[in-house]
């Protein structure tokens, strides 16, 4: 096998693991919010427990990427591919951690009746999950337009966060006893907002891999 063919085979393996890591991360987001909405503590605990699988994938991909960089002497465009993958797995791992954090918070509600049904939180999760999926798809398919679209889509996640915040502040003003749950819901919404931000970060690394340009700040 030529050096080029060997490199392409090793990078394809990275792609495959990256897609697996992305699917596991998407599943973690979906299940963490499903557990919240359905009041399912067993599902929350499963999300927390399965986070270690995503950590393992991050470690494997990191090792694969470092091996390519050290052994294959990639040219500039190849170096960008591998460097972007290393940055992306950091964002995916953080997203998975935030899904686990949401599950941990969901357990704190216990059996108390919700002060508000989390419909906007569920919508935030749906949008954020789709953004994570498309961020990785844009990398695999070299789709810079899709990567750039994530920034505008994140605006809708931010708008929903502001809606959740306004609703919760109004509930606290109505009755101070709502404050404890309001804080928990606010923390969950903030994690989902951050997940959208991480998806945008991944999109920016996709653009870097394709063009050599990385948006700063």
N, C-alpha and C positions, 0 to 999 in steps of 0.2 A: 504494500500500500504506500502511495506517495505521501510526502509530508502534508500536502494540501488536502488530500482525501482523508488522511488521519485527523487533521484539524477539523474538517467539516463533520466527520463522524462524531468526534468528541463534543463539538458544539451542538450537534443534533441531540445528543444525550442530555446536555444542559437544558436545551429547549423542552425536551420531554419532561424532565424533572420540574422545570419551572411551571409548566402547564399543570402538572399534578399538584404542586404547591399552591398554585392559584385556585384550583378547584377546591382543595381542602380549606383554603382561606375563605372562599365564597360560602362554602357550606357552614363554616363556623359563624359567619355573620348571620346568615339566614336562621340557623338553629338557635343562636343566642337570643334573637328577637322573637322567634317563635316561642321559645321557652317563657319569655316575658309575657307575651300576649296570651298564651294558653295556660299560664300559671303552672308550668311543668318543671319542678325542681330537679327531677331526674335528668331531664334534657340539659338543664343548666350545668349540672355536674359533669355530664358527658362532654360538653364543649370544653370545660376547664381541663378535664383529663386528656382529651385528644389534642390539646395544644402542643403537647410534647412531640407529636408526629410532625407537626409543621416545623418545630425547632430542629428536628432531625433532618428534614429535607433542606432547610436553610444550610445546615452544616455540610451536608453532602454536596450541594451545589457550589458552595463556597470552595470546598476542596477541589472539585472538578475544575472550577474557573482558575484557581491558583495554579493547578497543574498545567493547564493550557498556557497560561502566561509564562510560566517558568520553563516549560519544555518545548513549546512549539514556536517561540519567537514570532508572534503574530505581527502582520503588517498593521498600519495605522487603523484601517477600517475594522479589522478583526479585533484589535485592541479595544476599540470603542464598544464592539459587541459584548465582549467579555466584561469590560468595566461596567457597562450599563446593567448587565445581568447581576453583578455583585451589588450594585446600588439597589436594584429592584427587589432582591430577596430581603434586603434590610427593611424596606417599606412593607413587604408582604408579611414579614415576621411581626412587625409592629402592629399591623392591622389585625393579625390573628390574636396577638396579646390583648388588643382592645376588645375583640369579640369575647375573649375569656373574661375580661374585666366586666363587660356588660352582664355576662352570666353570673358573676360573683355578686354584682349589685342586685340582679333580679332575685337572688336568694334572700336578700335582706328585707324584701317586702313581706315575707312570710305569708300568712293567710288573710292579711288585711285587705279590705275592699279598696280598689284603686280610687284615688280622688279624681282620676281622669283616664278614660280609655286611651291607650297609646297609639292611636291611629296615625298621627303625624310621625311618630317615631318609626312605626312600621313602614311608612312611605319613604322616610329617610333611608332606612336599611335597604329597601328594594332598589332605590336609586344608587346608593353607594356600592352595593354588590355588583350591579351592572357596570358601574365605572371601573371597579377592580377587574372584572372579567375583560372588559374592552381594553384596559391599559395593557394587559399581558397579550391579548390578541393582537394589538397594534404592534407590539414588539416582534412577535412571531411572524406576522405578515408584512412587516416593514411598512405599516400604514400610518404615515405621519399625520395625515388629515384626521384620522380617528384619534390619534394621541392628542392632537391640538384641540379637538372638540371637548376634551374632558374638563378644561378650565371653565367653559361656559356652563356645562352640566353641573359643575360643582356649585355654581351660583344658586341653583334650585335647592340643593342640599342646605346651603347657608340660609336661604329664605325660610325653609322649613324649621331650621334651628331657631330662628328668630320668632317664628310662630309659636313653637313649643315654649320658648322662654316667656313670651307675653302671656300665654295662657296660664302658665304656672305662677307667674307674679300675680295675676288676677285672682287665682285661687288662694294664694297666701293672704292677699288683702281681704278676701271674703271671710277667711277663717284661718287664724294663725296655726291651728292644729294641723293644717295641710302642709306645713313647712317641711317636715321630715320626708314625706314622700316626694314633695316637689324637688327637693335637693337630689334625691335618687334619680328621678326622671331627668333632671337637668344634666346630671353626670352622664347618663346613657346617651342623651342627645349630643353632648359634647364629644363623646367618643365616636359617634357616627359622623359628626362633622369632621373630626380628625381623619377618619377613614377616607372620606372624600378627598381631603388634602393629600393623603398618601397616594391615592390613585392619580391625582394630578402630578405629583412628583414622579411617579413611574412614567407617565406620558412625557414628561420633560426629558427623562433619560432615554426614552425611545427616540425622541428627536435628536438627541446628542449622538446616539448610535448611528442614526441614518445620515446626519448632516455634519456632525462635528460641533454643532452649536448647542450650548447649554444655557438656558435662561437662568440668570442669577437673581435670587431674592424673590 
